Amino acid sequence: MKKYFFILSVLVIGLASCSKNSEPEPIVDPAVQAKTDDDAIVAYLSAHTDITAVKDLNHPELYYQVLAEGSGDPITENSQLVVSYTGKTLSGATFDARDDFSLKLSQNIIAGWKIGVPKIKNGGKILLIIPSALGYGPYANGPLPANTVLVFTITIKSVDGHTPSVDPI
């Protein structure tokens, strides 16, 4: 019996010593990252003079430009939306694009969308420039490295099953 206990002990110790010695994720100071993101966004806007995005008054880290306001009732977190969107990095690389994507803002989506999308209504279109803290933060997501600033162009195609009304010409 002592022989089996000894062998089991050696196995447990051996396996424990073989565990991965992974390095912890680097800790990023949120204030430093916010400044880095804002500097990158300001540089992006300086290079793209056709974009007239402004800072959100309640969330000054978020920049947005309403491209078309849309009409109808305001969008809430419980509105069932169908949207088309394109997500890019500041370098212009597209990392995601979808047409007829269905969601509610109460779902598990990035904070930048929760803040920005209600600025437009049914049929509206918005450009959101989202700092990393309101995006995926210090975590990589698919092809995106950690702390990536995101640029989304979002068009609302329907709200609660209602497509936007088109004015007759």
C-alpha positions, 0 to 999 in steps of 0.5 A, a space after each residue: 500500500 505504501 508503494 502505491 501511495 508513493 507512486 501516486 505522490 510522485 505522479 501528482 508532484 510530477 504533473 504539478 511541476 509540468 503545468 504551463 508557466 504562462 506569463 500573466 497578461 500585461 496590465 494596462 493603466 486605463 488612464 494611459 490607454 484612454 489617452 493613447 486611444 484619444 490621441 490615435 482618434 484625434 490623429 485619425 480625424 486630422 487625416 480624414 477631414 471628411 469626417 466631422 465626428 464629435 465627442 459624446 457629451 456623456 461619454 467623451 471618450 466616444 466620437 460619433 457622426 450622425 450620417 442620417 438621423 432616421 425617423 420614428 420612436 427613439 431606439 431603446 435597449 429593448 428595441 429589436 433592431 436589424 442593422 447593417 454594419 461595417 467594422 474597421 480599425 483606424 488603419 482602414 482594415 475591415 474586421 467585420 461586416 454584416 447585413 441584416 444583423 438582428 440584435 437588442 442593445 441589452 444583449 452582450 454587445 460592446 458598450 460603444 454600440 450601446 451608447 452610440 446606436 440610440 443617437 439615431 432612429 429607424 433608417 438612420 446611419 451613424 459612424 462610431 469611433 470607439 476607444 478600446 475601453 468601450 470596445 473589447 478593452 485589453 482583450 484580443 478578439 479574433 483578428 483584433 489585438 488588445 486595445 484596438 480602437 474601432 470604427 463602425 458604420 451602422 445603418 438601422 434597417 428596422 426597429 421592432 419589425 418596422 422598416 423605415 418609411 420612405 417619403 414619396 418623391 
